[in-house]
Amino acid sequence: MKRRASRRLVVPFAAAVLAALILGSGPMASVDAQESYQRISGEGSSWSANAIDAMRVNVRQFGITVDFNPSGSSAGRKNYLNGTVDFAASDIPFQFEPEDGSPPESPAPDSYVYIPVTAGGTAFMYNLNINGQRVTNLRLSGENISKIFTGVIKQWNDPAIVADNPGLVMPARAIVPVVRSDGSGASAQFTLWMIARHKGIWDAYCQSSGRAPKCGSTSFYPTPPGGIAQGGDLGVAGYVSQGFAEGAIGYVNYSYALGVQFPVAKVLNAGGFYTEPTPENVAVSLLEAKINNDESNPATYLTQDLSGVYSNGDPRNYELSSYSYFILPTKVGGQFTEAKGRTLGRFSYYAMCEAQQQSASLGYSPLPVNLVSASLEQIAKIPGAEVENINIQACNNPTFSADGTNVLARDAPRPAECDKQGAAQCATGTGGLQDVQTATAPPAAGSGGATAPGGAAAPGGGAASGGGAASGGGAATGGGAATGGGAASGGGAATGGGAATGGGAATGGGAATGGATTGGATTDGAATGGATTDGTGALTGEEACDPDTGICGPAAQVSGGGAVAAVAQLGAVIPTTLDQNAGWGSKQTLMVIVILFTLGLVFIPAYAWRQMAVVSGASLPSPASQPVAQDRVSV
Amino acid sequence: MSRRRVVRNWVVSPLAIMLASLAIVGSASGADDLAGSQGTDTSLPATESQVTVGGRGSFESLRITVNQTRNLTNQAVSITWAGGQPTIQGPGRFAGNFLQIFQCWGDDDGSVPGNPGPPPEQCVQGASNGTYNGVSGAAFPAGNATSRVISQSGWANFDATDGNFDARTGLLWRPFRSVGGSVVNEQVDPNFNPVLPGGNYWLNSFFNIITTNEVPGAATSADGTGAELFQLETGVQSSGLGCGQRTQTVNGQRQIPKCWIVVVPRGTPTVENTGTPLLDRADNFGVSTSPLAEAPWANRISIPIEFNPVDSPCRLGVTERRIAGNELAAPAVASWQPALCTGGSLPPFSYAPTGDGQARGFISNPTAGSPGMAIVQRPIDPAAVRPNNPVVYAPLTVSGLTIGFNVERIPRSPASPESQALEGVRVAEINLTPRLVAKLLTQSYGRQLEIFSPPNYDWLEANPAQLVNDPDFVQFNPEFAQLSIFEGRSFSGLQLPTANSDAAEQLWKWVLADPEAAAFLAGTPDEFDMKVNPAYNTTAAGNTTGNAFGNPAPNSFPKADPYCFQSEPLASTTPPPLCGTDWMPYARSFDETASRARRAFDGARIALNVFAQSPSTAWGRSTPQVLGRRAMLSLTDTSSASTYGLQTARLSRSGDNGPDRTFIAPDSRGLSAGLAAMAPGKVPGVLEPVAGLVSRDAYPLTTLTYAAIAPLALDAQARSEYAAFLEYSTAAGQVVGNRLGQLPPGYVPLNAELVAQAAAAAQTVRNLQPVAPAAPPAAVPESAAPVVPPVTETPQTPAPAPAPAPASTPSQSSTPARSTAGSTQSSATATVPAAVDAAVPVDAEVAVVETDDALVESEEVVAEARRKVTATPSESVGPIRVAVPVLGVMALASALMALELTKRPRRSLKLDDPLQEGP
């Protein structure tokens, strides 16, 4: 069949030649000369690198070449000051007086401006399995995150984490906190947040790490015991995603978790909800960011004060939301010229406007109008920038609306009820595994078992049943409240049974899971709270069953109430309610059957029709019939 | 027409420049050109514009050939030479007799009548060592040989009028003059001190150590020949040169400047260092004068080059139409983007490379801000596609995954004279089997784990340190028995991207389908007693984690071994441990893996700084590998390999385990056959690769991407613009070439059948009509649905609240593509009435709510119907209430499937063809 073979080669060739003829000397032949741009280069933040990379790739079609080296915010600022790059990307401003003892940075006054370039969340990407199934719905309170990254909490089945996750049977596995080894704005933001929210935990860790008294925020995170340090967000995400890294949790920009398809922890906010840094949530959160509006001081103008974000009580708030910045030159010098300023002005304008359209699909959040507007004025200060081309009317930013509100924040959905602090836990996945549910053991009813239908009542139902359970140990949890976990006011409000508030998160939740054991569990829960506050790891690691191996040994000899807590968890292994919002019920089974049936009907007629076509030798041969593939394999 | 004739046509056609870098002569002729060697010809194939120019004076015998001098863009060209003196190996490796190569702009300065060329001020040179404190590794010629300092005050050859004298330093500089007229007098600030605020060391805004394309030293082997790849830059990359852009002002008119490749041949130090104090110490320093100084420049050899225009017609500040997805399509999209802007009727298209899984989600489950079109390899799981929102697939690009390499020969001593003669010359061919690739991907060679000191693994004892020590590799690459490798770290594993991709999954499937590789991965030692790293063992029992690796095939490249190296404490601090991801760091993309291999530099932070004050500064970046001793392997795509001029490995097929294996190159022939070897997958009209012995010509890692789009979720303008994108990119955009708008080298064009399928898909994207909401479900008996006009003409009547959908439309009511399909098909579809959004409750209310935002622009009625559906409480969906709408949805879906099929009659024909082609 050589002839046929040759025809198959000729056809595309002929088509190609024809196309070339039709096009004349090519599509570009008639193009008028357009402006050309001088190549520019930048360096810095790996946290925002996915967004910046998308920008620089897309401006190529306008003839603009931008090089960007995501070597970390600290390196970016350093090399900007050394003049080896034209602009820097940094999550934090220049460090005139570093709080961690590193040498001060001293840019010449009035030689630079800041513009926020993208918003996003510092996410806690983790690698955890239960019974061989990947966990995708982990929840953590801020306190627990702080304790994890300071080595206080060392085991995934620590009662404090168990309390965050009433629907999960946390495994007896060591936590491996993964931090940044390079100078990183993400580390600085993370420590800033910790100092604002959980200062005692950070201070204690900093003291023990030998840094004291330089215990302010730091770009150089001290590696916790049992932890590991990796370079750049890419390194952290790369490490956490490895099979051997089960038990690892690291902080990276949300976009990296999307890229490697890993989940991120939902973090408890001041509103009592566990949230993840979706673009919408980040937009909501940053409504409370205080932007320095003192234009007279370029060293701080447009920089962020995130304390309002940390304590924002909006249920959608994600506390570790922040902006990342470009540092742009306002003076020529070294290798930076007006010609480069023209390119940089254009690129920055693109970054503020059109590029924000793709932020959300990459895992970032588009900038709001007030910041874009202020940034455009800053961009105009770049020497060589074409001021006439920098106007907000033409700026196509997805957050803009006619009335000036941030559309993204306005339309952000409320978290589901099962994300509320309390007994229920959503099964839905997070981060790069949104579609992967994690089987949750629904919160068992209270000891009486009478309130089972409460779970079925869908929204709020979970909370209600939790309340039921809690009622037993209500008094006990009061003790938990003493730990100061009491911040979880939301939980309290929700359940109505003030019980659940106290140990809040921690202990009250524990009570809810342990359906069978009532008062005992909660009492121990209270004890747990106290214990973890003291930072003693006494209660960790003692599990009656290892959920990974499935091997159940004799109940471990445990100090304190840990054993009881573990028993309480065992109760949770057995799903007791089927007709539950997050569970599996007859309705769900029916749906699956229906879907399968539907698929069958989708494919069978089409398949049959194709078969008919093949058999009849019709003019429409099958594109997909199995025999075709087999024949070809035998060639 | 005979096949031979066809092949010849192919070669002489413009398409021959495709896969330029992959021009392994043997792969085209079927025979090795040099028996027993891995090939020495790493040059790119000759083109019609190949030029050879001779030297002068003491370099009279030198003949320099550039394989392509016209229709150029930002690309690698091949510079080869003969008749040179063998490079002198000195304490500095390039002590003498080497070439220096630059790109320059400007008119002939008249200095050499026989060989017109530009003045030395107008060449990009002198940045290869351009950082404060210098950077080591790649730049081997010494001293001013890598600089623009042409003399110093007090030297015998000093003439202050010859350049720009900097009195502060006493240095005489050759200034750089840009095409725009700016002049850079001195490239560095001598007073710069990094400790003091302000100031800049590097002062040249036009090029620096990162952006320069100069070749500071190229070696000539013992037989007087040499070869080098030179990365040409247009004005877009190098604005000081402005090549291909209207950047030169002549008499008030802007014109495209003349551009040149200039080769400065350097002789022995005793000649080249004349007039300098270094002459006496030539043995120590080698040639250390600037090539731009008067004497060396007198020997320069100029070759004029012509670029295609590169000025972009796209204007900033216009709302873009967004696309996202598979990285393998990115180079092609980048080329199409400016062409699509031409004429101004279309907006710019933006392209964000993302993982395929994420890209599928943009289409199957769009949220606010999702791009309307995704590029993927595998289709969306049909179960995730809502029947009322079908997905259209258009084939888009054909390229391949490839293992690109940059390996320079180091003869193993004692070396034969033949072997010595090839020292430093790049290896042209490497053959790899699935098992060898499996070894490279599984950290099974010692040097992947010997992070300064090896882990204490029993299984590792019998394993080779790196590829060159593995008899399994040498049996297919016999020349490597004569070679050694300087840095085994980068020759025992691959440079890999971090992200998840369908391409990664395809690669793993190819490996796992091979019996030899599968046995190795399952823990059976190979015949040379090499064992797989148990962290990758594909049996649960053999795997250190207790979980079997590779089931299902991974869609990324894990570095699964947990070993980390802990250094001894330093004086002031303890360095953090180094792990596998530090030792072989991930890259962000296939583009970056290719660029790493080209530069032989992966930036691993593994250089210990013994003076470090804190753990975070203890590990610094390694330096680029030494010129002439480079060895690096990268997993990349054929287009990126071509862009960076990498050699690419030939691969054998899964199951081809006999003694006489076929190794197939990722060239146009291999990729075309690889495309023909693909088979339909579970979604009709979407081909997927077949791992197995399909055809002796088929390159096993051929990749085919599809544009996926759900037209009904988009407004008419979006549909029309995406359709225009498809119409351009799958027709005119499939012509291989270097012009903007063409298909870049490294791809092969879609075949005629796929082009036809793409055209039909574009039509569908433009014209597909939504199926109207059906009559109340109870009133939908099979084959008796009432015909109503398409949705766009339906008055917006509110539907009855709990029972969702009001009408139905037989599917043949809409597209032209469908009406051409003939009676067979219409009878098939006519019996299946299309229906209904009604069953939407089945796919869960959450999903519908999420899509609402994205659908705001789509047909109002559809949106309205959805909202109604959403309002239906899911609790009310009892068995009976489900059954009725389900019937509707089944009918609708079936109709749509049939419709999908009938839209691609011509594409089906193609599948007929290979069937006819017997062995």
Interface residues (C-beta under 8 A of the other chain):
Chain A: M1 K2 R3 R4 A5 S6 R7 R8 L9 V10 V11 P12 F13 A15 A16 V17 A19 A20 I22 L23 G26 P27 M28 S30 V31 D32 A33 Q34 E35 S36 Y37 Q38 R39 S41 A49 D53 A54 V57 N58 V59 R60 Q61 F62 G63 I64 T65 D67 P70 L81 N82 G83 T84 S102 S106 P107 A108 S111 G132 S181 D182 G183 F220 P222 T223 I228 A229 Q230 G231 L234 G235 A237 G238 Y239 S241 Q242 G243 F244 A245 E246 L258 G259 V260 Q261 P279 E280 G333 G334 Q335 F336 T337 A339 K340 R346 Y349 Y350 C353 E354 Q357 Q358 S359 A360 S361 L362 P366 N389 A394 N396 P398 L408 D411 G432 Q434 D435 A458 K587 L590 M591 V594 I595 F597 T598 L599 L601 V602 F603 P605 A606 W609 R610 A613 A618 S619 L620 P621 S622 P623 A624 S625 V628 A629 D631 R632 V633 V635
Chain B: M1 S2 R3 R5 V6 V7 N9 W10 S13 P14 L15 T131 Y132 G180 S182 D189 F192 P194 P197 G198 G199 N200 Y201 W202 L203 N204 S205 F206 N208 I210 T211 G235 V236 Q237 S238 S239 G242 Q245 R246 T247 R254 N308 P309 V310 D311 S312 P313 C314 R315 L316 G317 V318 T319 E320 R322 A324 A330 A334 Q337 P338 A339 C341 T342 P348 F349 S350 Y351 A352 P353 T354 G355 G357 Q358 G361 F362 N365 T367 A368 G369 S370 P371 P382 A383 P387 T498 A499 N500 A535 T545 N547 F549 N555 S556 P558 K559 A560 D561 P562 C564 P576 P577 C579 G580 T581 D582 P585 Y586 R588 R605 S614 P615 S616 W619 S672 A676 A677 A679 P680 G681 P684 G685 V690 G692 L693 V694 S695 A731 A732 Q734 V735 V736 G737 R739 L740 G741 Q742 P749 L750 N751 A752 V755 A821 G822 T824 Q825 A828 V832 A839 V842 D843 A844 D853 S874 E875 V877 P879 V882 A883 V886 V889 M890 A891 A893 S894 M897 A898 E900 L901 T902 R904 P905 R907 S908 L909 L911 D912 D913 P914 L915 Q916 E917 G918 P919
